[in-house]
Amino acid sequence: MSFLKKIFGDPNARILAELGRAVEEINLLESAYRAKSDAELRETTATLRARLAAGEPLDTLLPDAFAAAREASRRTLGQRHYDVQLLGAIVLHRGQIAEMRTGEGKTLTATAAVYLNALTGKGVHVVTVNDYLARRDAVWMGQIYHALGLTVGTIQHETAYRYDPDYQVEPRETATATETEMEASGVHEGTPEDEERDTRGAYRVEMSFLRPISRQEAYAADITYGTNNEFGFDYLRDNMVGELEQMVQRPLEYAIVDEVDSILIDEARTPLIISAPAEDSTDQYYRFAELVRQLRPEEHFTVDEKMRSAFFTEAGQDAVTQLLGFDPWAQSDLATVHHLEQALRAEALFKRDKEYVVREGEIVIVDEFTGRLMFGRRYSEGLHQAIEAKEGVKIQRESRTLATVTFQNYFRLYKKLAGMTGTAATEAEEFGKIYKLEVVQIQPNKPSRRTDSTDMVYKNEKAKYQAVVAEVKARHERGQPVLIGTISIEKNEILSQLLEREGVPHALLNAKNHEREAETIAQAGRKGAVTVATNMAGRGVDIILGGNPPDALEAEAVKAAGGLHIIGTERHEARRIDNQLRGRSGRQGDPGSSQFFLSLEDDLMRIFASDRVKRMMETLRIPEEVPIESKMVGRLIESAQRKVEGHNFDIRKHLLEYDDVLNKHREAIYRRRREILDVAAGRRAGKTARAMILEMVEEEIERLVHLHTSEERGARWDLAEIYNVAATIFPLPAEARTAIAPPERQPGDKLADVKTRTAIIEQLAGLARTAYEGLEKRISNPELMREIEKSILLRSIDGLWIEHLDAMEHLRTGIGLRGYGQRDPLVEYKREAYRMFQELLQLIAKQIVFSIYRVGVAAEAAPQFMRQQNVQLSAPAKEGDAGAAMETHAAGKHQKIGRNDPCPCGSGKKFKKCHGT
């Protein structure tokens, strides 16, 4: 690589040289912006937005926007952006990753890019690794944005806030009040206390200035801070709502991911999942299986072998109602009806040792083409559970995944994505290939003076820890602060006990309470301080020599003692984690040092380097307590780390190839859901839910007619079966049977067949439309009818999507077995997944078609019945109430109508023959 750099030059240096010209332009504007009053500086935002609206691109606004952000920061925080911070901000604006060393001020760097992109009014998301940092930065950096006239929100696990300098937390003196709460209360901007707050803002969250608001309001702000988890879960929840007004996120425009390596690399393999417990008991599957065994063919149900379908007759519905003790059709209990239909299919259509076999208490599908057992595959939509119940084996389900997405796919939804971290270069290939993000290394503001010593390698862990404790004790006694990094809480506590035994005072951090530990680690640079921390504890907080706020005399004493010394007690699989630990020392040109203490019993050494080093130690007869300090060992470890990094990258890349398949399904389903919500809200001109449903009905009729009038049947068209199946979709009077009977057919006359087939489809479609109009008249409430249509559309999509997620998970689990058949599992997965998704779309349409004419029988009753029940149609009072509102409409309040009771509409017919059809 160095040889190529000599020939072609360093590409990173070329990028920085190009960006340097923009920084010079920003610097030329500094004096002009410093001369502005506070009001004039605030007015800059309106001016820049007007230029943007006039057609100027953001790139031409960059010098003015960055100059304004720098001046606002100088006035509010007393911190002026260095040139290198402006370079980093330009990199972020360009949708790249800025690698900036620890202590270079990444948090402040982001503000210039955030301000520029927030001018669009479309929202900027700043992604942090924990709630504490999201709150801290919203308050700390919120002062800059507020001075420029922008709004700032922050989302937390269960709450949301807006930065508001006029909002104050009342002082509290209670047993539960923390020191932070007491000191934060009553602080007003511009006071000496506020200046101290700006100094402490790097590590302490001030709850003053954080006004509680709704999640929607937080996302409506110009800038929103939050964690990767909260942004991702809100995306999933938005795609599960029943009303457009319940969505909280706006379209995903621009995000800056802080600690981008942690979020997009370390957590890439962890999917976000919204799940719900499985049904209270699997007993219902066994109950339905037992129930359908009591039904008689032809009398209680009919079977269509060609369509692989089974339908309850009217007598069958009556029998089921009697056996259950309630009528699921009358109550629009779609879940129960669905499970009953699957139980019927399992009983009537799926035969043991033909479609499936029972092996070791599990149902194994038989491939219908090859006869091979398809281990790991499962039928979807609850059918597999129905077969398990039928055979009396254990039903395999623990929980239901309602929605899921990986961070890899969530963050690729943003139109523009950027990131910042202290260590990204080692993962540059992955950032480029997976996220299309280029890594640009920003030079430090001041050259580093940190000394990195060669690793010390001991024979065993005991000797290593003894050496660590001795080293810490010696440095502590001469007043040098020491930070010890471990890879686990367990190792943390072992070291803490050893230090305690030697009488070394220290702070122990386990990355559990982020806020409290941030305050502790902010003081890790004090004279003689000893801090034991897991590698991730206190991340995002600078360690300033002399403490925070810094004491000048103490800072000089610490520098004279050598600055902050870092001790690593184990190498991590990824080099960047080691570099992050080292990077805590030597910030802004301060002195510092680092060294790793290793043993042959450490995981990385044991797996990759132990034998070779052990032989060398034995050959040289090195005592247990004497370490090896060799560059050769360091190269050996680095080589091992490179191998592990490459292996982990391959795994993440492989998983993404599989997840991309499901991601396409997810995007298609979520687009369809959003279309339904938009149509229901009147945001799609010329489209209605009614038209969407009737189109599906006509497509189902067309499919039905083509199936039963195919050329395979020759001269015999099964018109009776067409009538029987059509009658299960919508009310079809007996006289319609003659209406769809064509004249005598002449076999071989294809043109006549096409005309006849078209005539049958048009006749049935006309009858379906007439039946739909009748349904609307019976409900006699257009607003309620639109709610019913939307509910049927959404519930059908959501229910079957959940089943599809289950099926895809089972497919993915078992697809590896295809490799034994010399077939590429990924190719097989894509092929099977495509087929399953096409089936899902057909099933969604089918469920909508077979449900719409049976909806809410109580709600379909005559207007006077609805008045008697005092049913009111109203919008949900708050998020989460929509389901209850619909349930009220469907079931009424006081009266349950039996299928054989007189219909309340006054027709004189039985309910099942009238509005209970």
ROSE-126914 format. One line per 4 residues: number of its first residue (from 0); for each residue x, y, z of C-alpha. Coordinates in steps of 0.5 Angstrom, whole numbers, padded with zeros to 4 digits. Each point is the difference from the previous one (the first is absolute). Example, Ala and Ser with C-alpha at 12.3 -4.5 7.8 and 13.67 -1.06 7.14 Angstrom:
! ROSE-126914
0 = 0025 -0009 0016; 0002 0007 -0002
This chain:
! ROSE-126914
0 = 0000 0000 0000; 0006 0005 0002; 0003 -0002 -0007; -0007 0002 -0004
4 = 0000 0007 0005; 0007 0002 -0003; -0003 -0001 -0007; -0007 0003 0000
8 = 0001 0004 0007; -0005 -0001 0006; -0007 0000 -0002; -0002 0002 0007
12 = 0005 0006 0000; -0003 0002 -0007; -0007 0000 0003; 0003 0005 0006
16 = 0003 0004 -0005; -0006 0001 -0004; -0004 0002 0007; 0005 0004 0002
20 = -0002 0005 -0005; -0007 0001 0003; 0003 0001 0007; 0004 0006 -0003
24 = -0007 0003 -0002; -0003 -0002 0006; 0006 0004 0004; -0001 0006 -0004
28 = -0007 0001 0002; 0001 -0001 0007; 0001 0008 0002; -0006 0002 -0004
32 = -0004 -0005 0004; 0003 0002 0007; -0002 0007 -0002; -0007 -0002 0000
36 = -0005 0001 0006; -0003 -0006 0003; -0007 0002 -0003; 0004 0000 -0007
40 = 0003 -0006 0001; -0006 -0004 0001; -0003 0004 -0006; 0005 -0004 -0004
44 = -0004 -0006 0000; -0006 0003 -0003; 0005 0003 -0005; 0003 -0006 -0002
48 = -0007 -0004 0000; -0002 0005 -0005; 0006 -0001 -0005; -0001 -0007 0001
52 = -0008 0001 -0002; 0003 0004 -0006; 0004 -0006 -0003; 0007 0000 0003
56 = 0003 -0006 0002; 0002 -0002 0007; 0007 0000 -0002; 0000 0007 -0002
60 = -0003 0002 0007; 0005 -0004 0003; 0005 0006 0002; -0005 0005 0002
64 = -0003 -0006 0004; 0006 -0002 0003; 0003 0007 0002; -0007 0001 0004
68 = 0000 -0007 0003; 0007 0002 0003; -0001 0007 0002; -0007 -0003 0004
72 = 0005 -0005 0003; 0005 0005 0002; -0006 0004 0003; -0004 -0005 0004
76 = 0006 -0005 0002; 0006 0004 0000; 0003 -0005 -0005; 0002 0002 -0007
80 = 0000 -0006 -0006; 0007 -0001 -0002; 0002 -0001 -0007; 0001 -0008 0001
84 = -0007 0000 0003; -0003 0004 -0006; 0003 -0005 -0005; -0003 -0005 0004
88 = -0007 0003 -0001; 0001 0001 -0007; 0001 -0008 -0001; -0006 -0001 0004
92 = -0004 0005 -0004; 0003 -0004 -0006; -0003 -0007 0002; 0006 -0003 0003
96 = 0004 -0002 0006; 0004 0004 0004; 0006 -0003 0004; 0002 0005 0005
100 = 0004 -0002 0006; -0003 -0001 0007; 0000 0007 0003; 0000 0004 -0007
104 = -0007 0002 0002; -0005 -0004 -0005; -0006 0002 0004; 0001 0008 -0002
108 = 0003 -0002 -0007; -0007 -0003 -0001; -0004 0006 0001; 0003 0004 -0006
112 = -0003 -0006 -0005; -0006 -0001 0004; -0002 0008 0000; 0001 0000 -0008
116 = -0004 -0006 -0001; -0005 0002 0005; -0002 0006 -0005; -0004 -0004 -0004
120 = -0005 -0001 0005; 0000 -0007 -0001; 0003 -0002 0006; 0007 -0003 0002
124 = 0001 -0006 0005; 0006 0000 0004; 0001 -0007 0002; 0004 -0002 0007
128 = 0001 -0006 0004; -0004 0001 0006; -0006 0004 0003; 0005 0004 0004
132 = 0004 0003 -0006; -0006 0001 -0003; -0003 0005 0005; 0007 0003 0002
136 = 0002 0002 -0007; -0008 0003 -0001; 0002 0004 0006; 0007 0002 -0002
140 = 0000 0001 -0007; -0007 0002 0000; 0002 0007 0002; 0003 0001 -0006
144 = -0006 -0002 -0004; -0004 0004 0004; 0004 0006 -0001; -0001 -0001 -0008
148 = -0007 -0001 0001; -0001 -0007 -0001; -0004 -0005 0004; 0003 -0006 0004
152 = -0003 -0007 0002; 0002 -0006 0003; -0003 -0007 0001; 0001 -0004 0006
156 = -0002 -0007 0001; -0007 0002 0003; 0000 0008 -0001; 0002 0005 -0004
160 = 0002 0007 0001; 0002 0007 -0003; 0005 0005 0001; -0003 0006 0003
164 = 0005 0005 0004; -0006 0003 0004; -0002 -0007 0003; 0002 -0001 0007
168 = 0000 -0006 0004; -0003 0001 0007; 0006 0000 0005; -0002 -0007 0004
172 = 0003 -0002 0007; -0002 -0007 0001; 0003 -0007 0002; 0000 -0002 -0008
176 = 0002 0007 -0003; 0007 -0001 -0003; 0006 0005 0001; -0001 0001 -0008
180 = -0007 0002 0001; 0001 0005 0006; 0006 0003 -0003; -0004 0001 -0007
184 = -0006 0003 0003; -0001 0007 -0001; 0006 0001 -0005; -0002 0006 -0004
188 = 0004 0002 -0007; 0005 0005 0000; 0001 0000 0008; 0007 -0003 0003
192 = -0003 -0006 0001; -0002 -0001 -0007; 0007 0001 -0002; 0002 -0006 0005
196 = -0005 -0004 -0003; 0003 0001 -0007; 0007 -0002 0003; -0004 -0006 0003
200 = -0004 -0002 -0006; 0005 -0005 -0003; -0002 -0005 0005; -0006 0003 0004
204 = -0008 0000 -0002; -0004 0006 0002; -0007 -0002 0001; -0001 0008 0000
208 = -0002 0002 -0007; -0003 -0007 -0002; -0007 0001 -0001; -0004 -0006 0000
212 = -0004 -0001 -0007; -0003 -0005 -0004; 0004 -0005 -0005; -0003 0003 -0006
216 = 0002 0007 0002; 0007 -0002 0002; 0001 -0003 -0008; -0004 0007 -0002
220 = 0006 0004 0002; 0006 0002 -0004; 0005 -0005 0003; -0002 -0006 0004
224 = 0005 -0004 0005; -0001 -0007 0001; 0003 -0007 0001; 0000 -0005 -0006
228 = -0005 -0004 0004; -0005 0005 0001; 0000 0003 -0008; 0000 -0008 -0002
232 = -0006 -0002 0004; -0004 0007 -0001; 0001 -0002 -0008; -0003 -0007 0002
236 = -0005 0003 0004; -0002 0005 -0005; -0001 -0006 -0005; -0005 -0003 0005
240 = -0005 0006 0001; -0007 0000 -0002; -0001 0007 -0001; 0005 0005 -0004
244 = 0000 0005 0006; 0003 -0005 0005; 0006 -0001 -0004; 0006 0004 0003
248 = 0006 0000 -0005; 0000 0005 -0006; 0004 -0003 -0007; 0007 -0002 0002
252 = 0004 0005 -0003; 0007 0001 0003; 0003 -0003 0006; 0007 0001 0004
256 = 0002 -0007 0003; 0005 0002 0006; 0004 -0006 0002; -0002 -0003 -0007
260 = 0005 -0006 0001; -0004 -0002 0006; -0007 0001 -0003; 0001 -0002 -0007
264 = 0006 -0006 0001; -0001 -0003 0007; -0007 0000 0000; -0002 -0001 -0007
268 = -0001 -0007 0001; -0005 0001 0006; -0007 0001 -0003; -0005 0005 0003
272 = -0007 -0004 0001; -0006 0001 0003; -0004 -0006 0002; -0006 -0002 0004
276 = -0001 -0006 0004; -0003 -0006 -0003; -0007 -0001 0001; -0001 -0001 0008
280 = 0000 -0008 -0001; 0001 -0004 -0006; -0006 -0004 0002; -0005 0004 -0005
284 = 0004 -0004 -0006; -0002 -0007 0004; -0007 0003 0001; -0001 0002 -0007
288 = 0003 -0007 -0003; -0005 -0004 0005; -0006 0005 -0002; 0001 -0001 -0008
292 = 0001 -0008 0001; -0007 0000 0002; -0003 0003 -0006; -0002 -0004 -0006
296 = 0002 0001 -0007; -0005 0003 -0005; -0005 0002 0005; 0005 0004 0005
300 = 0005 0002 -0005; 0002 -0001 -0008; 0007 -0001 -0003; 0003 0002 -0006
304 = 0006 -0004 -0002; 0002 0004 -0006; 0000 0007 0004; 0003 -0004 0007
308 = -0006 0003 0003; -0005 -0002 0005; -0006 0004 0002; -0005 0000 0006
312 = -0008 -0001 -0003; -0005 0004 0004; -0002 -0006 0004; 0008 -0001 0002
316 = 0000 0007 0002; -0006 -0001 0005; 0003 -0006 0002; 0007 0003 0002
320 = -0004 0006 0003; -0004 -0005 0005; 0007 -0004 0001; 0004 0007 0002
324 = -0006 0003 0004; 0000 0006 -0005; 0000 0002 -0007; 0007 0003 -0002
328 = -0003 0002 -0007; -0005 0004 0003; 0005 0003 0005; 0005 0002 -0006
332 = 0005 -0004 0004; 0005 -0001 -0006; 0005 -0004 0004; -0004 -0005 0002
336 = -0004 -0001 -0006; 0008 0000 -0003; 0002 -0006 0005; -0007 -0004 -0002
340 = 0001 0000 -0007; 0008 -0002 0001; -0003 -0006 0004; -0005 -0002 -0005
344 = 0006 0001 -0005; 0004 -0005 0004; -0005 -0005 0001; -0003 0000 -0007
348 = 0006 0001 -0005; 0006 -0002 0004; 0001 -0007 0000; 0006 -0003 0005
352 = 0005 -0004 -0004; -0002 0004 -0006; 0001 0007 0001; 0004 -0001 0006
356 = 0003 -0005 0005; 0000 0000 0007; 0008 -0001 0002; 0002 0000 0008
360 = -0006 0004 0002; 0000 0005 -0006; -0003 0002 -0006; 0004 -0001 -0006
364 = -0002 0003 -0007; 0001 -0005 -0006; 0002 0003 -0006; -0006 -0001 -0005
368 = 0005 0000 -0006; 0005 -0005 0003; -0003 -0003 0006; 0006 0002 0004
372 = -0001 0002 0007; 0001 0008 0001; 0003 0000 0007; 0000 0008 0002
376 = -0006 0002 -0004; -0007 0002 0003; -0006 0001 -0003; -0002 0007 0001
380 = -0007 0004 0002; -0001 -0005 0006; -0001 -0006 -0004; 0006 -0003 0003
384 = -0002 0001 0007; -0007 -0003 -0002; 0003 -0006 -0003; 0004 -0001 0006
388 = -0006 0000 0004; -0003 -0005 -0004; 0005 -0005 0001; 0001 0002 0007
392 = 0007 0002 0000; 0003 0006 0004; -0002 0006 -0003; 0007 0004 -0002
396 = -0001 0008 0002; 0002 0004 0005; -0001 0007 -0002; -0002 0004 -0006
400 = 0004 0005 -0004; -0005 0005 -0002; 0006 0005 -0003; 0007 -0001 -0001
404 = 0006 0004 -0004; 0007 0000 0001; 0004 0006 0001; 0004 -0001 -0007
408 = -0007 0001 -0003; -0003 0005 0004; 0006 0005 -0001; 0000 -0001 -0007
412 = -0007 0002 -0001; 0003 0007 0001; 0001 0005 -0006; 0006 0002 0003
416 = 0004 -0003 0005; 0007 0002 0004; 0004 -0002 0006; 0005 0001 0005
420 = 0005 -0004 0004; 0007 0000 0003; 0001 -0007 -0004; -0003 -0001 -0007
424 = 0006 -0001 -0004; 0001 -0008 0001; -0007 -0001 -0002; 0000 0005 -0006
428 = -0001 -0006 -0005; -0006 -0002 0004; -0003 0007 0000; 0001 0001 -0007
432 = -0003 -0007 -0002; -0006 0000 0004; -0002 0007 0001; 0004 0004 -0006
436 = 0003 0004 0006; 0007 0003 -0002; 0005 0001 0006; 0004 0006 0001
440 = 0005 0001 0005; 0000 0007 0003; 0007 0002 0003; 0000 0002 0007
444 = 0000 0007 0002; 0007 -0001 0004; 0005 -0006 -0001; -0001 -0006 0004
448 = 0005 0000 0006; -0002 -0007 0002; 0005 -0005 0001; -0002 -0007 -0002
452 = 0004 -0006 0003; 0001 -0007 -0002; -0005 -0005 0003; 0002 -0004 0006
456 = -0001 -0007 -0001; 0000 -0005 0006; -0001 -0008 0001; -0007 0001 0004
460 = -0005 0004 0002; 0002 0000 0008; 0007 0003 -0002; -0003 0005 -0005
464 = -0005 0003 0005; 0006 0000 0005; 0004 0004 -0004; -0006 0005 -0002
468 = -0001 0001 0007; 0007 0002 0002; 0000 0005 -0006; -0006 0003 0002
472 = 0002 0001 0007; 0007 0003 -0002; -0003 0005 -0005; -0006 0002 0005
476 = 0006 0001 0006; 0003 0005 -0005; -0006 0004 -0001; -0002 -0003 -0008
480 = -0007 -0001 -0001; -0001 -0007 -0003; -0006 -0003 -0004; 0000 -0008 0000
484 = -0004 -0003 -0006; -0003 -0007 0001; -0005 -0004 -0005; -0005 -0002 0005
488 = -0003 0002 0006; 0002 -0007 0003; 0008 0002 -0001; -0002 0007 0003
492 = -0002 -0002 0006; 0006 -0005 0001; 0005 0006 -0001; -0004 0004 0005
496 = 0001 -0005 0005; 0007 -0001 -0001; 0001 0008 0000; -0004 0000 0006
500 = 0004 -0005 0004; 0006 0004 -0002; -0003 0007 0003; 0000 0003 -0007
504 = -0007 0005 0000; -0003 -0001 -0006; -0007 0001 -0004; -0003 -0006 -0003
508 = -0005 0001 -0006; -0004 -0005 -0004; -0003 0004 -0005; -0007 -0001 0003
512 = -0002 0007 0003; 0002 0004 -0006; -0001 0007 0003; 0003 -0002 0007
516 = 0006 -0003 -0003; 0001 0006 -0005; 0001 0004 0006; 0005 -0004 0003
520 = 0004 -0001 -0007; 0000 0007 -0001; 0004 0001 0007; 0005 -0006 -0003
524 = 0005 0005 -0001; 0001 0003 0007; 0007 -0001 0003; 0001 -0007 0003
528 = -0007 -0003 -0003; -0001 -0007 -0001; -0006 -0002 -0004; -0002 -0007 -0002
532 = -0005 -0001 -0006; -0002 -0004 -0005; 0002 0002 -0007; -0007 0003 -0002
536 = -0001 0004 0007; -0001 0007 0000; 0001 0000 -0008; -0001 0007 -0003
540 = 0003 0004 0006; 0007 0003 0000; 0005 -0001 0005; 0003 0007 0002
544 = 0006 0000 0004; -0001 0003 0006; -0007 -0002 0001; -0007 0004 -0003
548 = 0000 0006 0001; 0007 0000 0000; 0005 0002 0005; 0006 0004 -0003
552 = 0005 -0002 0005; -0002 -0007 0001; 0000 -0001 -0008; 0007 0002 0000
556 = 0002 -0005 0005; -0003 -0005 -0004; 0003 0002 -0006; 0007 0000 0004
560 = -0002 -0007 0002; -0001 -0003 -0007; -0007 0002 -0001; -0005 -0006 0000
564 = 0002 -0007 -0001; -0004 -0005 -0003; 0001 -0008 0002; -0004 -0005 -0005
568 = -0001 -0007 0004; -0001 -0003 -0006; 0000 0000 -0008; -0007 0001 -0003
572 = -0002 -0004 -0007; -0001 0007 -0003; 0006 0004 -0001; -0004 0007 0001
576 = -0002 -0002 0007; 0007 0000 0002; 0001 0006 -0004; -0006 0003 0004
580 = 0003 -0001 0007; 0007 0003 -0002; -0004 0006 -0003; -0002 0002 0007
584 = 0007 0002 0001; 0003 0006 -0003; -0006 0004 -0002; 0002 0007 -0003
588 = 0007 -0001 0000; 0001 -0002 0007; 0005 -0005 0003; -0002 -0007 0001
592 = 0002 -0007 -0001; -0003 -0007 -0001; 0002 -0007 0001; -0004 -0007 -0001
596 = 0001 -0005 0005; -0001 -0007 -0002; 0000 -0008 0001; 0000 -0006 -0003
600 = -0007 -0002 0003; -0003 0006 -0003; -0005 -0002 -0005; 0003 0003 -0007
604 = 0007 -0002 0002; -0003 -0007 0002; -0003 -0001 -0006; 0005 0003 -0005
608 = 0007 0001 0003; 0001 -0004 0006; 0004 -0006 -0003; 0005 0004 -0003
612 = 0001 0005 0005; 0000 -0006 0006; 0005 -0004 -0004; 0005 0007 0000
616 = -0001 0001 0007; 0001 -0007 0002; 0006 0000 -0005; 0003 0006 0003
620 = -0002 -0003 0007; -0003 0007 0002; -0003 0000 0007; -0008 0000 0001
624 = 0001 0007 0003; 0004 0003 -0005; -0003 0002 -0007; 0002 0000 -0007
628 = 0000 0007 -0003; 0001 -0001 -0007; -0002 0003 -0007; -0001 -0007 -0003
632 = -0005 -0001 0005; -0004 0006 -0002; 0000 -0002 -0007; -0002 -0006 0002
636 = -0006 0002 0004; -0002 0006 -0006; 0000 -0006 -0005; -0005 -0004 0004
640 = -0004 0006 0001; 0000 0001 -0008; -0003 -0007 -0001; -0005 0001 0006
644 = -0002 0007 -0003; -0001 -0003 -0007; -0004 -0006 0002; -0005 0004 0004
648 = 0000 0004 -0006; -0002 -0006 -0005; -0005 -0002 0005; -0003 0007 0000
652 = 0000 0000 -0007; -0003 -0007 -0001; -0006 0002 0005; -0001 0007 -0004
656 = -0001 -0004 -0006; -0006 -0004 0003; -0003 0005 0004; 0000 0004 -0007
660 = -0005 -0005 -0002; -0005 0002 0006; 0002 0007 -0001; -0003 0000 -0007
664 = -0007 -0003 0003; 0000 0005 0006; 0001 0006 -0005; -0006 -0003 -0004
668 = -0005 -0001 0006; 0002 0006 0003; -0001 0004 -0006; -0007 -0003 -0001
672 = -0002 0001 0007; 0002 0007 -0001; -0004 0001 -0006; -0006 -0003 0004
676 = 0001 0005 0005; 0001 0006 -0005; -0007 -0002 -0003; -0004 0000 0006
680 = 0003 0007 0002; -0002 0002 -0007; 0007 0001 -0002; 0000 -0004 -0007
684 = -0004 0004 -0005; -0005 -0005 -0004; 0001 -0006 0005; -0005 -0003 0005
688 = 0001 -0006 0004; -0007 -0002 -0003; 0003 0000 -0007; 0006 -0004 0003
692 = -0004 -0005 0003; -0005 -0001 -0006; 0006 -0001 -0005; 0003 -0005 0005
696 = -0007 -0004 0000; 0000 0001 -0008; 0007 -0003 0000; -0002 -0006 0004
700 = -0006 -0001 -0004; 0004 0000 -0006; 0005 -0005 0003; -0006 -0005 0002
704 = -0003 0000 -0007; 0006 -0001 -0003; 0002 -0006 0004; -0007 -0003 -0001
708 = 0000 0001 -0007; 0007 -0002 -0002; 0002 -0004 -0007; 0002 -0006 0005
712 = -0008 -0001 0001; -0001 -0001 -0007; -0008 0001 -0002; -0002 -0001 0008
716 = 0000 0007 0003; -0001 0000 0008; -0005 0005 0000; -0004 -0002 0007
720 = 0007 0000 0003; 0001 0007 -0002; -0007 0002 0003; 0002 -0004 0006
724 = 0006 0004 0001; -0002 0007 -0002; -0006 -0001 0005; 0005 -0001 0006
728 = 0003 0007 -0002; -0006 0004 -0001; -0008 -0001 0001; -0002 -0004 -0007
732 = -0007 -0001 0000; -0002 -0007 -0003; -0003 0003 -0007; 0007 0003 -0001
736 = 0002 -0007 -0002; -0004 0000 -0007; 0003 0007 -0001; 0007 -0003 0000
740 = -0002 -0006 -0004; 0002 0001 -0007; -0003 -0003 -0007; 0002 -0007 -0002
744 = 0008 0000 -0001; 0003 -0002 -0007; 0007 -0003 0002; 0006 0003 -0003
748 = -0003 0006 -0002; 0005 0004 0004; -0003 0007 -0002; -0007 -0002 0003
752 = 0003 -0002 0006; 0004 0006 0001; -0007 0004 -0001; -0004 -0005 0005
756 = 0005 0001 0005; 0001 0007 0000; -0008 0001 0000; 0000 -0005 0007
760 = 0005 0005 0003; -0003 0006 -0002; -0007 -0003 0003; 0003 -0002 0006
764 = 0004 0006 0001; -0007 0004 -0001; -0003 -0004 0005; 0006 0001 0005
768 = -0001 0008 -0001; -0007 -0001 0001; 0001 -0004 0007; 0005 0005 0002
772 = -0005 0006 -0001; -0005 -0004 0004; 0005 -0001 0006; 0001 0008 0000
776 = -0007 0001 0000; -0001 -0005 0006; 0006 0004 0004; -0003 0007 -0003
780 = 0005 0003 0003; 0006 0002 -0005; 0005 0002 0005; -0001 -0006 0004
784 = 0001 -0004 -0007; 0006 0003 -0002; 0003 -0001 0007; -0002 -0008 -0001
788 = 0003 0000 -0007; 0007 0003 0003; -0001 -0005 0006; 0000 -0006 -0004
792 = 0005 0002 -0005; 0005 0002 0006; -0002 -0006 0004; 0001 -0005 -0006
796 = 0007 0003 -0002; 0002 0000 0007; -0002 -0007 0002; 0003 -0003 -0006
800 = 0006 0004 0000; 0002 -0003 0007; -0002 -0007 -0002; 0005 0001 -0006
804 = 0006 0003 0005; -0001 -0007 0004; 0000 -0004 -0007; 0006 0004 -0002
808 = 0004 -0001 0006; -0001 -0008 0000; 0002 0000 -0008; 0006 0004 0002
812 = 0002 -0005 0006; -0001 -0006 -0005; 0003 0002 -0006; 0007 -0001 0002
816 = -0002 -0008 -0001; -0001 0002 -0008; 0008 0000 0000; 0000 -0007 0001
820 = -0003 -0001 -0007; 0005 0004 -0003; -0005 0006 -0001; 0002 0007 0002
824 = -0004 0001 0006; 0000 0008 -0001; -0003 -0001 -0007; -0005 -0005 0003
828 = -0002 0005 0005; -0001 0005 -0005; -0004 -0005 -0004; -0005 -0002 0005
832 = -0001 0007 0003; -0002 0002 -0006; -0005 -0005 -0001; -0002 0001 0007
836 = -0001 0007 -0001; -0004 -0001 -0006; -0005 -0004 0004; 0000 0005 0006
840 = -0003 0005 -0005; -0005 -0005 -0002; -0002 -0002 0007; -0001 0007 0002
844 = -0004 0002 -0006; -0004 -0007 0001; -0001 0002 0008; -0003 0007 -0002
848 = -0004 -0003 -0005; -0003 -0005 0004; -0001 0004 0006; -0003 0007 -0002
852 = -0007 -0003 -0001; 0000 -0003 0007; 0002 0006 0004; -0003 0002 0006
856 = -0006 -0003 0000; -0003 0004 0006; 0003 0006 -0003; -0004 -0001 -0007
860 = -0006 -0001 0003; -0006 0005 -0001; 0001 0008 0002; -0005 -0001 0005
864 = 0004 -0006 0003; 0006 0005 0001; -0004 0005 0003; -0003 -0005 0005
868 = 0007 -0002 0002; 0003 0007 0000; 0006 -0001 -0004; 0004 0006 -0001
872 = 0005 0001 -0006; 0006 0004 0003; 0007 0001 -0002; 0005 -0004 0005
876 = 0001 0005 0006; 0008 -0002 0000; 0005 -0005 -0003; -0002 -0007 0002
880 = -0008 0001 0000; -0002 -0001 -0007; 0000 -0008 0001; -0005 0001 0006
884 = -0004 0005 -0004; -0001 -0005 -0006; -0002 -0005 0005; -0005 0004 0003
888 = -0003 0001 -0007; 0000 -0007 -0002; -0003 -0003 0006; -0005 0005 0003
892 = 0000 0001 0007; -0006 -0004 0004; -0003 -0005 -0005; 0003 -0006 -0003
896 = -0004 -0003 -0006; -0001 -0007 -0001; 0001 -0003 -0007; -0008 -0002 0000
900 = -0002 0006 0004; -0005 0005 -0004; 0004 0005 -0004; 0000 0007 0004
904 = -0001 0003 -0007; -0008 -0002 0000; 0000 -0004 -0006; -0003 -0006 0004
908 = 0006 -0005 -0003; 0005 -0003 0005; 0006 0003 0001; 0004 -0005 -0004
912 = -0004 0001 -0006; 0000 0007 0000; 0006 0005 0003; 0003 -0006 0003
916 = 0002 -0003 -0007
